Amino acid sequence: MTADPGDEVPATLAMRPGPPEPALPLDGGTLTCRDITAVARSARAVTVDPAARHRVAAAHASAERAALQRPVYGRTTGVGAQRHEDVRAADLAGHGRRLLRSHAACIGPLEPPATVRATVLVRLNQLLAAGSGVRPEVVDALAQALAQGALPELHRWERSAPATYRRWPNSG
């Protein structure tokens, strides 16, 4: 098996040892490319700005109130083709988990840890912009995952999966 040129960790993202930098405060608005690189390649620590976390909590409360009054896309309805499907009140807890699982599939090679760190960091910063309505515990968990190096496996999206992956089980 030969390696794709893209399988190598870009030099700008490779983990590099060095003296620790001060923790990077995240506020949902001021993250730079240089910051992303520093967190990805040297595991620079991050902190969640308390004001940003407060905005996340306020946005979550607002989304909860809105969901009591009318359908809210992805919260009380399906998404995409199922956007017109209502989610029953008794099933709201399971809805989020099913939605997450339905979007968590890829079969390409694993991304290197530095790329995963960068991805988690960017998602955390996006959530701190307080436009999603997530619970504040979600941003806490992502910040903790970065701090502890508890990173998910992230598969690279590939335009065309190998033929062995395109076959259904028992289809020959």
Biotite code that builds the C-alpha atoms (Angstrom):
import biotite.structure as struc

atoms = struc.array([
    struc.Atom([0.000, 0.000, 0.000], chain_id="A", res_id=1, res_name="MET", atom_name="CA", element="C"),
    struc.Atom([1.387, 3.383, -0.933], chain_id="A", res_id=2, res_name="THR", atom_name="CA", element="C"),
    struc.Atom([0.758, 6.510, 1.055], chain_id="A", res_id=3, res_name="ALA", atom_name="CA", element="C"),
    struc.Atom([-1.037, 9.435, -0.470], chain_id="A", res_id=4, res_name="ASP", atom_name="CA", element="C"),
    struc.Atom([0.952, 12.675, -0.434], chain_id="A", res_id=5, res_name="PRO", atom_name="CA", element="C"),
    struc.Atom([-1.907, 14.121, 1.625], chain_id="A", res_id=6, res_name="GLY", atom_name="CA", element="C"),
    struc.Atom([-1.373, 11.515, 4.380], chain_id="A", res_id=7, res_name="ASP", atom_name="CA", element="C"),
    struc.Atom([1.634, 13.381, 5.720], chain_id="A", res_id=8, res_name="GLU", atom_name="CA", element="C"),
    struc.Atom([1.162, 15.902, 8.494], chain_id="A", res_id=9, res_name="VAL", atom_name="CA", element="C"),
    struc.Atom([1.713, 19.388, 7.079], chain_id="A", res_id=10, res_name="PRO", atom_name="CA", element="C"),
    struc.Atom([4.801, 20.990, 8.592], chain_id="A", res_id=11, res_name="ALA", atom_name="CA", element="C"),
    struc.Atom([2.668, 23.837, 9.899], chain_id="A", res_id=12, res_name="THR", atom_name="CA", element="C"),
    struc.Atom([0.546, 21.417, 11.922], chain_id="A", res_id=13, res_name="LEU", atom_name="CA", element="C"),
    struc.Atom([3.154, 18.916, 13.133], chain_id="A", res_id=14, res_name="ALA", atom_name="CA", element="C"),
    struc.Atom([3.478, 18.780, 16.942], chain_id="A", res_id=15, res_name="MET", atom_name="CA", element="C"),
    struc.Atom([6.564, 20.682, 18.000], chain_id="A", res_id=16, res_name="ARG", atom_name="CA", element="C"),
    struc.Atom([8.090, 20.718, 21.454], chain_id="A", res_id=17, res_name="PRO", atom_name="CA", element="C"),
    struc.Atom([8.932, 23.990, 23.097], chain_id="A", res_id=18, res_name="GLY", atom_name="CA", element="C"),
    struc.Atom([8.255, 26.120, 26.142], chain_id="A", res_id=19, res_name="PRO", atom_name="CA", element="C"),
    struc.Atom([4.560, 26.311, 26.942], chain_id="A", res_id=20, res_name="PRO", atom_name="CA", element="C"),
    struc.Atom([2.786, 29.456, 25.858], chain_id="A", res_id=21, res_name="GLU", atom_name="CA", element="C"),
    struc.Atom([0.191, 31.074, 28.105], chain_id="A", res_id=22, res_name="PRO", atom_name="CA", element="C"),
    struc.Atom([-3.305, 29.668, 27.718], chain_id="A", res_id=23, res_name="ALA", atom_name="CA", element="C"),
    struc.Atom([-5.209, 31.067, 24.765], chain_id="A", res_id=24, res_name="LEU", atom_name="CA", element="C"),
    struc.Atom([-8.482, 32.720, 25.796], chain_id="A", res_id=25, res_name="PRO", atom_name="CA", element="C"),
    struc.Atom([-11.351, 31.826, 23.468], chain_id="A", res_id=26, res_name="LEU", atom_name="CA", element="C"),
    struc.Atom([-14.236, 34.238, 23.071], chain_id="A", res_id=27, res_name="ASP", atom_name="CA", element="C"),
    struc.Atom([-15.917, 33.181, 19.843], chain_id="A", res_id=28, res_name="GLY", atom_name="CA", element="C"),
    struc.Atom([-14.610, 36.111, 17.851], chain_id="A", res_id=29, res_name="GLY", atom_name="CA", element="C"),
    struc.Atom([-10.872, 36.714, 18.004], chain_id="A", res_id=30, res_name="THR", atom_name="CA", element="C"),
    struc.Atom([-9.301, 33.366, 17.074], chain_id="A", res_id=31, res_name="LEU", atom_name="CA", element="C"),
    struc.Atom([-6.596, 33.742, 14.418], chain_id="A", res_id=32, res_name="THR", atom_name="CA", element="C"),
    struc.Atom([-4.887, 31.297, 12.083], chain_id="A", res_id=33, res_name="CYS", atom_name="CA", element="C"),
    struc.Atom([-1.723, 31.722, 14.146], chain_id="A", res_id=34, res_name="ARG", atom_name="CA", element="C"),
    struc.Atom([-3.677, 30.770, 17.287], chain_id="A", res_id=35, res_name="ASP", atom_name="CA", element="C"),
    struc.Atom([-5.071, 27.672, 15.601], chain_id="A", res_id=36, res_name="ILE", atom_name="CA", element="C"),
    struc.Atom([-1.596, 26.592, 14.525], chain_id="A", res_id=37, res_name="THR", atom_name="CA", element="C"),
    struc.Atom([-0.188, 27.148, 18.026], chain_id="A", res_id=38, res_name="ALA", atom_name="CA", element="C"),
    struc.Atom([-2.903, 25.044, 19.658], chain_id="A", res_id=39, res_name="VAL", atom_name="CA", element="C"),
    struc.Atom([-2.716, 22.339, 16.996], chain_id="A", res_id=40, res_name="ALA", atom_name="CA", element="C"),
    struc.Atom([1.021, 21.855, 16.795], chain_id="A", res_id=41, res_name="ARG", atom_name="CA", element="C"),
    struc.Atom([2.206, 22.580, 20.324], chain_id="A", res_id=42, res_name="SER", atom_name="CA", element="C"),
    struc.Atom([-0.897, 21.640, 22.308], chain_id="A", res_id=43, res_name="ALA", atom_name="CA", element="C"),
    struc.Atom([-1.169, 25.184, 23.645], chain_id="A", res_id=44, res_name="ARG", atom_name="CA", element="C"),
    struc.Atom([-3.747, 25.321, 26.406], chain_id="A", res_id=45, res_name="ALA", atom_name="CA", element="C"),
    struc.Atom([-7.012, 27.188, 25.940], chain_id="A", res_id=46, res_name="VAL", atom_name="CA", element="C"),
    struc.Atom([-9.432, 28.831, 28.331], chain_id="A", res_id=47, res_name="THR", atom_name="CA", element="C"),
    struc.Atom([-13.065, 29.732, 27.784], chain_id="A", res_id=48, res_name="VAL", atom_name="CA", element="C"),
    struc.Atom([-13.774, 33.422, 28.293], chain_id="A", res_id=49, res_name="ASP", atom_name="CA", element="C"),
    struc.Atom([-16.420, 33.682, 31.044], chain_id="A", res_id=50, res_name="PRO", atom_name="CA", element="C"),
    struc.Atom([-18.366, 36.331, 29.115], chain_id="A", res_id=51, res_name="ALA", atom_name="CA", element="C"),
    struc.Atom([-18.471, 34.062, 26.053], chain_id="A", res_id=52, res_name="ALA", atom_name="CA", element="C"),
    struc.Atom([-19.700, 31.149, 28.172], chain_id="A", res_id=53, res_name="ARG", atom_name="CA", element="C"),
    struc.Atom([-22.385, 33.412, 29.607], chain_id="A", res_id=54, res_name="HIS", atom_name="CA", element="C"),
    struc.Atom([-23.490, 34.320, 26.052], chain_id="A", res_id=55, res_name="ARG", atom_name="CA", element="C"),
    struc.Atom([-23.655, 30.597, 25.210], chain_id="A", res_id=56, res_name="VAL", atom_name="CA", element="C"),
    struc.Atom([-25.858, 29.996, 28.270], chain_id="A", res_id=57, res_name="ALA", atom_name="CA", element="C"),
    struc.Atom([-28.118, 32.923, 27.337], chain_id="A", res_id=58, res_name="ALA", atom_name="CA", element="C"),
    struc.Atom([-28.418, 31.687, 23.734], chain_id="A", res_id=59, res_name="ALA", atom_name="CA", element="C"),
    struc.Atom([-29.280, 28.202, 24.992], chain_id="A", res_id=60, res_name="HIS", atom_name="CA", element="C"),
    struc.Atom([-32.010, 29.587, 27.264], chain_id="A", res_id=61, res_name="ALA", atom_name="CA", element="C"),
    struc.Atom([-33.367, 31.641, 24.370], chain_id="A", res_id=62, res_name="SER", atom_name="CA", element="C"),
    struc.Atom([-33.442, 28.587, 22.078], chain_id="A", res_id=63, res_name="ALA", atom_name="CA", element="C"),
    struc.Atom([-35.233, 26.583, 24.773], chain_id="A", res_id=64, res_name="GLU", atom_name="CA", element="C"),
    struc.Atom([-37.869, 29.316, 25.134], chain_id="A", res_id=65, res_name="ARG", atom_name="CA", element="C"),
    struc.Atom([-38.316, 29.548, 21.357], chain_id="A", res_id=66, res_name="ALA", atom_name="CA", element="C"),
    struc.Atom([-38.768, 25.775, 21.104], chain_id="A", res_id=67, res_name="ALA", atom_name="CA", element="C"),
    struc.Atom([-41.711, 26.018, 23.515], chain_id="A", res_id=68, res_name="LEU", atom_name="CA", element="C"),
    struc.Atom([-43.422, 28.523, 21.215], chain_id="A", res_id=69, res_name="GLN", atom_name="CA", element="C"),
    struc.Atom([-42.731, 27.256, 17.681], chain_id="A", res_id=70, res_name="ARG", atom_name="CA", element="C"),
    struc.Atom([-40.747, 24.699, 15.681], chain_id="A", res_id=71, res_name="PRO", atom_name="CA", element="C"),
    struc.Atom([-37.002, 25.278, 15.817], chain_id="A", res_id=72, res_name="VAL", atom_name="CA", element="C"),
    struc.Atom([-34.944, 23.750, 13.017], chain_id="A", res_id=73, res_name="TYR", atom_name="CA", element="C"),
    struc.Atom([-32.850, 20.846, 14.277], chain_id="A", res_id=74, res_name="GLY", atom_name="CA", element="C"),
    struc.Atom([-34.118, 21.205, 17.834], chain_id="A", res_id=75, res_name="ARG", atom_name="CA", element="C"),
    struc.Atom([-37.796, 20.330, 17.494], chain_id="A", res_id=76, res_name="THR", atom_name="CA", element="C"),
    struc.Atom([-37.682, 19.317, 13.823], chain_id="A", res_id=77, res_name="THR", atom_name="CA", element="C"),
    struc.Atom([-35.560, 17.055, 11.717], chain_id="A", res_id=78, res_name="GLY", atom_name="CA", element="C"),
    struc.Atom([-32.842, 18.503, 9.504], chain_id="A", res_id=79, res_name="VAL", atom_name="CA", element="C"),
    struc.Atom([-32.290, 18.519, 5.771], chain_id="A", res_id=80, res_name="GLY", atom_name="CA", element="C"),
    struc.Atom([-34.942, 16.461, 3.991], chain_id="A", res_id=81, res_name="ALA", atom_name="CA", element="C"),
    struc.Atom([-36.635, 15.810, 7.372], chain_id="A", res_id=82, res_name="GLN", atom_name="CA", element="C"),
    struc.Atom([-36.832, 19.497, 8.315], chain_id="A", res_id=83, res_name="ARG", atom_name="CA", element="C"),
    struc.Atom([-40.644, 19.405, 8.177], chain_id="A", res_id=84, res_name="HIS", atom_name="CA", element="C"),
    struc.Atom([-40.853, 16.415, 10.532], chain_id="A", res_id=85, res_name="GLU", atom_name="CA", element="C"),
    struc.Atom([-41.735, 17.311, 14.109], chain_id="A", res_id=86, res_name="ASP", atom_name="CA", element="C"),
    struc.Atom([-39.803, 15.694, 16.921], chain_id="A", res_id=87, res_name="VAL", atom_name="CA", element="C"),
    struc.Atom([-42.150, 14.634, 19.687], chain_id="A", res_id=88, res_name="ARG", atom_name="CA", element="C"),
    struc.Atom([-41.574, 16.283, 23.038], chain_id="A", res_id=89, res_name="ALA", atom_name="CA", element="C"),
    struc.Atom([-41.035, 12.898, 24.675], chain_id="A", res_id=90, res_name="ALA", atom_name="CA", element="C"),
    struc.Atom([-38.279, 12.129, 22.164], chain_id="A", res_id=91, res_name="ASP", atom_name="CA", element="C"),
    struc.Atom([-36.265, 15.359, 22.295], chain_id="A", res_id=92, res_name="LEU", atom_name="CA", element="C"),
    struc.Atom([-33.474, 13.860, 24.413], chain_id="A", res_id=93, res_name="ALA", atom_name="CA", element="C"),
    struc.Atom([-32.813, 11.071, 21.931], chain_id="A", res_id=94, res_name="GLY", atom_name="CA", element="C"),
    struc.Atom([-33.184, 13.391, 18.925], chain_id="A", res_id=95, res_name="HIS", atom_name="CA", element="C"),
    struc.Atom([-29.894, 15.174, 19.551], chain_id="A", res_id=96, res_name="GLY", atom_name="CA", element="C"),
    struc.Atom([-27.987, 11.921, 19.906], chain_id="A", res_id=97, res_name="ARG", atom_name="CA", element="C"),
    struc.Atom([-29.494, 10.487, 16.707], chain_id="A", res_id=98, res_name="ARG", atom_name="CA", element="C"),
    struc.Atom([-28.751, 13.700, 14.836], chain_id="A", res_id=99, res_name="LEU", atom_name="CA", element="C"),
    struc.Atom([-25.133, 13.638, 15.975], chain_id="A", res_id=100, res_name="LEU", atom_name="CA", element="C"),
    struc.Atom([-24.724, 9.981, 15.049], chain_id="A", res_id=101, res_name="ARG", atom_name="CA", element="C"),
    struc.Atom([-26.286, 10.473, 11.618], chain_id="A", res_id=102, res_name="SER", atom_name="CA", element="C"),
    struc.Atom([-23.650, 13.093, 10.819], chain_id="A", res_id=103, res_name="HIS", atom_name="CA", element="C"),
    struc.Atom([-20.698, 11.223, 12.317], chain_id="A", res_id=104, res_name="ALA", atom_name="CA", element="C"),
    struc.Atom([-19.746, 8.878, 9.526], chain_id="A", res_id=105, res_name="ALA", atom_name="CA", element="C"),
    struc.Atom([-16.730, 8.861, 7.280], chain_id="A", res_id=106, res_name="CYS", atom_name="CA", element="C"),
    struc.Atom([-14.508, 6.082, 6.042], chain_id="A", res_id=107, res_name="ILE", atom_name="CA", element="C"),
    struc.Atom([-11.328, 7.799, 4.897], chain_id="A", res_id=108, res_name="GLY", atom_name="CA", element="C"),
    struc.Atom([-7.970, 7.527, 6.663], chain_id="A", res_id=109, res_name="PRO", atom_name="CA", element="C"),
    struc.Atom([-7.591, 9.037, 10.115], chain_id="A", res_id=110, res_name="LEU", atom_name="CA", element="C"),
    struc.Atom([-6.518, 12.653, 10.326], chain_id="A", res_id=111, res_name="GLU", atom_name="CA", element="C"),
    struc.Atom([-3.365, 13.363, 12.345], chain_id="A", res_id=112, res_name="PRO", atom_name="CA", element="C"),
    struc.Atom([-3.830, 14.535, 15.966], chain_id="A", res_id=113, res_name="PRO", atom_name="CA", element="C"),
    struc.Atom([-2.766, 18.103, 15.138], chain_id="A", res_id=114, res_name="ALA", atom_name="CA", element="C"),
    struc.Atom([-5.517, 18.375, 12.539], chain_id="A", res_id=115, res_name="THR", atom_name="CA", element="C"),
    struc.Atom([-8.059, 16.978, 15.008], chain_id="A", res_id=116, res_name="VAL", atom_name="CA", element="C"),
    struc.Atom([-6.941, 19.483, 17.665], chain_id="A", res_id=117, res_name="ARG", atom_name="CA", element="C"),
    struc.Atom([-7.339, 22.312, 15.155], chain_id="A", res_id=118, res_name="ALA", atom_name="CA", element="C"),
    struc.Atom([-10.804, 21.051, 14.197], chain_id="A", res_id=119, res_name="THR", atom_name="CA", element="C"),
    struc.Atom([-12.002, 20.774, 17.797], chain_id="A", res_id=120, res_name="VAL", atom_name="CA", element="C"),
    struc.Atom([-10.588, 24.227, 18.559], chain_id="A", res_id=121, res_name="LEU", atom_name="CA", element="C"),
    struc.Atom([-12.373, 25.843, 15.623], chain_id="A", res_id=122, res_name="VAL", atom_name="CA", element="C"),
    struc.Atom([-15.672, 24.146, 16.548], chain_id="A", res_id=123, res_name="ARG", atom_name="CA", element="C"),
    struc.Atom([-15.290, 25.271, 20.170], chain_id="A", res_id=124, res_name="LEU", atom_name="CA", element="C"),
    struc.Atom([-14.650, 28.836, 19.063], chain_id="A", res_id=125, res_name="ASN", atom_name="CA", element="C"),
    struc.Atom([-17.661, 28.736, 16.706], chain_id="A", res_id=126, res_name="GLN", atom_name="CA", element="C"),
    struc.Atom([-19.889, 27.575, 19.549], chain_id="A", res_id=127, res_name="LEU", atom_name="CA", element="C"),
    struc.Atom([-18.559, 30.386, 21.763], chain_id="A", res_id=128, res_name="LEU", atom_name="CA", element="C"),
    struc.Atom([-19.943, 32.864, 19.225], chain_id="A", res_id=129, res_name="ALA", atom_name="CA", element="C"),
    struc.Atom([-23.288, 31.864, 20.822], chain_id="A", res_id=130, res_name="ALA", atom_name="CA", element="C"),
    struc.Atom([-25.311, 31.351, 17.679], chain_id="A", res_id=131, res_name="GLY", atom_name="CA", element="C"),
    struc.Atom([-26.070, 27.648, 18.032], chain_id="A", res_id=132, res_name="SER", atom_name="CA", element="C"),
    struc.Atom([-28.126, 27.390, 21.211], chain_id="A", res_id=133, res_name="GLY", atom_name="CA", element="C"),
    struc.Atom([-26.056, 24.519, 22.633], chain_id="A", res_id=134, res_name="VAL", atom_name="CA", element="C"),
    struc.Atom([-25.827, 23.952, 26.358], chain_id="A", res_id=135, res_name="ARG", atom_name="CA", element="C"),
    struc.Atom([-22.821, 25.683, 27.949], chain_id="A", res_id=136, res_name="PRO", atom_name="CA", element="C"),
    struc.Atom([-21.662, 22.260, 29.135], chain_id="A", res_id=137, res_name="GLU", atom_name="CA", element="C"),
    struc.Atom([-20.846, 21.460, 25.507], chain_id="A", res_id=138, res_name="VAL", atom_name="CA", element="C"),
    struc.Atom([-18.218, 24.204, 25.347], chain_id="A", res_id=139, res_name="VAL", atom_name="CA", element="C"),
    struc.Atom([-16.897, 23.095, 28.735], chain_id="A", res_id=140, res_name="ASP", atom_name="CA", element="C"),
    struc.Atom([-16.555, 19.520, 27.458], chain_id="A", res_id=141, res_name="ALA", atom_name="CA", element="C"),
    struc.Atom([-14.748, 20.575, 24.273], chain_id="A", res_id=142, res_name="LEU", atom_name="CA", element="C"),
    struc.Atom([-12.329, 22.767, 26.230], chain_id="A", res_id=143, res_name="ALA", atom_name="CA", element="C"),
    struc.Atom([-11.700, 19.896, 28.648], chain_id="A", res_id=144, res_name="GLN", atom_name="CA", element="C"),
    struc.Atom([-11.138, 17.471, 25.760], chain_id="A", res_id=145, res_name="ALA", atom_name="CA", element="C"),
    struc.Atom([-8.493, 19.789, 24.327], chain_id="A", res_id=146, res_name="LEU", atom_name="CA", element="C"),
    struc.Atom([-6.854, 20.197, 27.735], chain_id="A", res_id=147, res_name="ALA", atom_name="CA", element="C"),
    struc.Atom([-6.717, 16.450, 28.355], chain_id="A", res_id=148, res_name="GLN", atom_name="CA", element="C"),
    struc.Atom([-5.857, 15.417, 24.814], chain_id="A", res_id=149, res_name="GLY", atom_name="CA", element="C"),
    struc.Atom([-9.080, 13.379, 24.670], chain_id="A", res_id=150, res_name="ALA", atom_name="CA", element="C"),
    struc.Atom([-9.548, 13.761, 20.943], chain_id="A", res_id=151, res_name="LEU", atom_name="CA", element="C"),
    struc.Atom([-12.022, 11.886, 18.773], chain_id="A", res_id=152, res_name="PRO", atom_name="CA", element="C"),
    struc.Atom([-10.960, 9.843, 15.791], chain_id="A", res_id=153, res_name="GLU", atom_name="CA", element="C"),
    struc.Atom([-11.556, 12.009, 12.752], chain_id="A", res_id=154, res_name="LEU", atom_name="CA", element="C"),
    struc.Atom([-11.622, 10.383, 9.359], chain_id="A", res_id=155, res_name="HIS", atom_name="CA", element="C"),
    struc.Atom([-10.715, 12.334, 6.271], chain_id="A", res_id=156, res_name="ARG", atom_name="CA", element="C"),
    struc.Atom([-13.603, 12.841, 3.886], chain_id="A", res_id=157, res_name="TRP", atom_name="CA", element="C"),
    struc.Atom([-12.838, 11.321, 0.541], chain_id="A", res_id=158, res_name="GLU", atom_name="CA", element="C"),
    struc.Atom([-14.728, 12.093, -2.624], chain_id="A", res_id=159, res_name="ARG", atom_name="CA", element="C"),
    struc.Atom([-14.659, 8.477, -3.696], chain_id="A", res_id=160, res_name="SER", atom_name="CA", element="C"),
    struc.Atom([-14.450, 5.628, -1.207], chain_id="A", res_id=161, res_name="ALA", atom_name="CA", element="C"),
    struc.Atom([-12.477, 2.516, -2.142], chain_id="A", res_id=162, res_name="PRO", atom_name="CA", element="C"),
    struc.Atom([-14.620, -0.145, -3.803], chain_id="A", res_id=163, res_name="ALA", atom_name="CA", element="C"),
    struc.Atom([-14.422, -2.351, -0.700], chain_id="A", res_id=164, res_name="THR", atom_name="CA", element="C"),
    struc.Atom([-16.239, 0.323, 1.300], chain_id="A", res_id=165, res_name="TYR", atom_name="CA", element="C"),
    struc.Atom([-18.906, 0.985, -1.329], chain_id="A", res_id=166, res_name="ARG", atom_name="CA", element="C"),
    struc.Atom([-20.359, -2.531, -1.154], chain_id="A", res_id=167, res_name="ARG", atom_name="CA", element="C"),
    struc.Atom([-23.161, -3.325, 1.206], chain_id="A", res_id=168, res_name="TRP", atom_name="CA", element="C"),
    struc.Atom([-22.523, -6.195, 3.627], chain_id="A", res_id=169, res_name="PRO", atom_name="CA", element="C"),
    struc.Atom([-23.356, -9.592, 2.111], chain_id="A", res_id=170, res_name="ASN", atom_name="CA", element="C"),
    struc.Atom([-23.648, -8.062, -1.358], chain_id="A", res_id=171, res_name="SER", atom_name="CA", element="C"),
    struc.Atom([-20.620, -9.905, -2.682], chain_id="A", res_id=172, res_name="GLY", atom_name="CA", element="C"),
])
